Amino acid sequence: MGFFSGLFGEKNGPVEKYHSNGQLMVRGTYKNGVYHGPYQIYYENGQLSEDGICKDGKLHGPYENYFSHGQLQEKGTYKDGERHGVRELYHADGQVDDAEAVRWYRLAAEQGYAPAQYGLGLMYYRGEGSPEDEVLAYMWWNLAAARWKGISVEGLHQLNREEVVRLWAANSWA
């Protein structure tokens, strides 16, 4: 790997870069001088640090970030270089970081993103990352239901993950 070709010296093709200790540092593909397609970044100890997909030099698609000991730290999706949808965060011991999840859900929910409004409502309803609060849960579920076609507030708190994904895909803002 490491072969580049293209007009005017732009990098095109697969690339691998290495740390000074010989461990793989980056694996990806260039297109027109920027990363395009799957890529991975590694720590000096050889553990995977990031795994994602780039489109025209920007993160676009599923993304995972790992601690240096190999434990998953973050999992989410990007669209045109911006976080998109639900973001899952983990402590170094593998436990979900609920308080941080509430913070990120709130940021997206306040911008009118219905899946985040649903998720934030669920966190309040269950007392995950915040004290239990059915009033706030129903408030966020009402806002989500107003944006989601074909779902009632009463039905929102009973949805499982697969149903949320189905509704997300069926709506225009997905």
C-alpha positions as a Python dict, from the first residue, in 0.01 Angstrom:
ca = {
    (1, 'M'): (0, 0, 0),
    (2, 'G'): (97, 362, -3),
    (3, 'F'): (79, 398, -382),
    (4, 'F'): (-61, 730, -496),
    (5, 'S'): (-155, 844, -844),
    (6, 'G'): (-364, 1121, -986),
    (7, 'L'): (-375, 1445, -1173),
    (8, 'F'): (-171, 1737, -1046),
    (9, 'G'): (-15, 1527, -770),
    (10, 'E'): (-341, 1458, -584),
    (11, 'K'): (-327, 1144, -375),
    (12, 'N'): (-550, 860, -492),
    (13, 'G'): (-559, 502, -373),
    (14, 'P'): (-494, 303, -58),
    (15, 'V'): (-259, 430, 212),
    (16, 'E'): (-99, 294, 526),
    (17, 'K'): (107, 505, 765),
    (18, 'Y'): (313, 369, 1055),
    (19, 'H'): (421, 484, 1401),
    (20, 'S'): (796, 516, 1466),
    (21, 'N'): (782, 179, 1648),
    (22, 'G'): (661, 6, 1330),
    (23, 'Q'): (299, -35, 1441),
    (24, 'L'): (29, 57, 1192),
    (25, 'M'): (-100, 411, 1258),
    (26, 'V'): (-353, 476, 975),
    (27, 'R'): (-516, 266, 707),
    (28, 'G'): (-749, 421, 452),
    (29, 'T'): (-802, 533, 96),
    (30, 'Y'): (-748, 867, -70),
    (31, 'K'): (-968, 1002, -348),
    (32, 'N'): (-879, 1337, -501),
    (33, 'G'): (-639, 1413, -216),
    (34, 'V'): (-874, 1343, 77),
    (35, 'Y'): (-981, 1034, 270),
    (36, 'H'): (-1272, 856, 107),
    (37, 'G'): (-1407, 520, 221),
    (38, 'P'): (-1334, 306, 528),
    (39, 'Y'): (-1044, 409, 750),
    (40, 'Q'): (-887, 299, 1076),
    (41, 'I'): (-651, 478, 1315),
    (42, 'Y'): (-440, 279, 1562),
    (43, 'Y'): (-259, 355, 1888),
    (44, 'E'): (117, 297, 1912),
    (45, 'N'): (42, -24, 2105),
    (46, 'G'): (-142, -163, 1800),
    (47, 'Q'): (-494, -125, 1945),
    (48, 'L'): (-762, 24, 1723),
    (49, 'S'): (-835, 388, 1810),
    (50, 'E'): (-1095, 488, 1547),
    (51, 'D'): (-1294, 300, 1287),
    (52, 'G'): (-1510, 493, 1046),
    (53, 'I'): (-1599, 590, 694),
    (54, 'C'): (-1510, 913, 517),
    (55, 'K'): (-1682, 1070, 221),
    (56, 'D'): (-1490, 1345, 47),
    (57, 'G'): (-1267, 1394, 353),
    (58, 'K'): (-1550, 1411, 608),
    (59, 'L'): (-1679, 1145, 845),
    (60, 'H'): (-1993, 994, 694),
    (61, 'G'): (-2155, 679, 828),
    (62, 'P'): (-2092, 452, 1126),
    (63, 'Y'): (-1809, 553, 1360),
    (64, 'E'): (-1644, 391, 1661),
    (65, 'N'): (-1375, 523, 1894),
    (66, 'Y'): (-1180, 302, 2138),
    (67, 'F'): (-975, 346, 2454),
    (68, 'S'): (-606, 251, 2421),
    (69, 'H'): (-673, -80, 2598),
    (70, 'G'): (-926, -177, 2329),
    (71, 'Q'): (-1257, -107, 2508),
    (72, 'L'): (-1523, 76, 2305),
    (73, 'Q'): (-1545, 443, 2410),
    (74, 'E'): (-1792, 591, 2161),
    (75, 'K'): (-2025, 465, 1891),
    (76, 'G'): (-2235, 673, 1658),
    (77, 'T'): (-2301, 797, 1309),
    (78, 'Y'): (-2179, 1096, 1114),
    (79, 'K'): (-2331, 1270, 815),
    (80, 'D'): (-2118, 1512, 613),
    (81, 'G'): (-1873, 1552, 902),
    (82, 'E'): (-2137, 1623, 1168),
    (83, 'R'): (-2268, 1390, 1438),
    (84, 'H'): (-2600, 1246, 1327),
    (85, 'G'): (-2844, 1049, 1536),
    (86, 'V'): (-2784, 865, 1858),
    (87, 'R'): (-2438, 860, 2014),
    (88, 'E'): (-2343, 591, 2264),
    (89, 'L'): (-2065, 669, 2514),
    (90, 'Y'): (-1886, 426, 2743),
    (91, 'H'): (-1656, 441, 3046),
    (92, 'A'): (-1319, 266, 3029),
    (93, 'D'): (-1471, -34, 3212),
    (94, 'G'): (-1734, -79, 2938),
    (95, 'Q'): (-2027, 65, 3132),
    (96, 'V'): (-2256, 308, 2948),
    (97, 'D'): (-2197, 675, 3037),
    (98, 'D'): (-2563, 773, 3088),
    (99, 'A'): (-2499, 1127, 3211),
    (100, 'E'): (-2300, 1209, 2898),
    (101, 'A'): (-2568, 1042, 2684),
    (102, 'V'): (-2832, 1270, 2839),
    (103, 'R'): (-2617, 1572, 2754),
    (104, 'W'): (-2582, 1470, 2387),
    (105, 'Y'): (-2947, 1367, 2356),
    (106, 'R'): (-3047, 1708, 2494),
    (107, 'L'): (-2830, 1893, 2241),
    (108, 'A'): (-2992, 1707, 1949),
    (109, 'A'): (-3342, 1712, 2105),
    (110, 'E'): (-3332, 2089, 2150),
    (111, 'Q'): (-3266, 2117, 1776),
    (112, 'G'): (-3588, 1927, 1705),
    (113, 'Y'): (-3438, 1586, 1625),
    (114, 'A'): (-3723, 1343, 1704),
    (115, 'P'): (-3513, 1028, 1775),
    (116, 'A'): (-3312, 1229, 2030),
    (117, 'Q'): (-3634, 1368, 2180),
    (118, 'Y'): (-3760, 1012, 2215),
    (119, 'G'): (-3427, 894, 2363),
    (120, 'L'): (-3410, 1181, 2610),
    (121, 'G'): (-3766, 1108, 2719),
    (122, 'L'): (-3673, 745, 2773),
    (123, 'M'): (-3368, 841, 2981),
    (124, 'Y'): (-3587, 1061, 3204),
    (125, 'Y'): (-3856, 792, 3226),
    (126, 'R'): (-3603, 528, 3337),
    (127, 'G'): (-3388, 760, 3550),
    (128, 'E'): (-3079, 686, 3343),
    (129, 'G'): (-2819, 963, 3362),
    (130, 'S'): (-3068, 1187, 3541),
    (131, 'P'): (-3331, 1156, 3816),
    (132, 'E'): (-3656, 986, 3710),
    (133, 'D'): (-3896, 1249, 3582),
    (134, 'E'): (-4215, 1136, 3411),
    (135, 'V'): (-4321, 1495, 3339),
    (136, 'L'): (-4002, 1566, 3142),
    (137, 'A'): (-4027, 1222, 2979),
    (138, 'Y'): (-4376, 1292, 2850),
    (139, 'M'): (-4278, 1644, 2743),
    (140, 'W'): (-3998, 1508, 2522),
    (141, 'W'): (-4221, 1225, 2396),
    (142, 'N'): (-4490, 1478, 2302),
    (143, 'L'): (-4236, 1677, 2102),
    (144, 'A'): (-4111, 1359, 1932),
    (145, 'A'): (-4464, 1239, 1855),
    (146, 'A'): (-4543, 1574, 1692),
    (147, 'R'): (-4257, 1515, 1446),
    (148, 'W'): (-4299, 1139, 1400),
    (149, 'K'): (-4571, 1034, 1159),
    (150, 'G'): (-4797, 752, 1275),
    (151, 'I'): (-4704, 732, 1644),
    (152, 'S'): (-4878, 850, 1960),
    (153, 'V'): (-4720, 969, 2282),
    (154, 'E'): (-4864, 666, 2460),
    (155, 'G'): (-4693, 438, 2208),
    (156, 'L'): (-4352, 604, 2223),
    (157, 'H'): (-4239, 472, 2561),
    (158, 'Q'): (-4328, 116, 2454),
    (159, 'L'): (-4111, 112, 2140),
    (160, 'N'): (-3812, -116, 2116),
    (161, 'R'): (-3494, -20, 1930),
    (162, 'E'): (-3597, -193, 1604),
    (163, 'E'): (-3928, -4, 1597),
    (164, 'V'): (-3747, 326, 1653),
    (165, 'V'): (-3514, 251, 1360),
    (166, 'R'): (-3815, 161, 1141),
    (167, 'L'): (-3992, 487, 1230),
    (168, 'W'): (-3672, 684, 1182),
    (169, 'A'): (-3628, 542, 832),
    (170, 'A'): (-3994, 609, 742),
    (171, 'N'): (-3976, 979, 823),
    (172, 'S'): (-3833, 1249, 599),
    (173, 'W'): (-3574, 1381, 848),
    (174, 'A'): (-3388, 1044, 873),
}
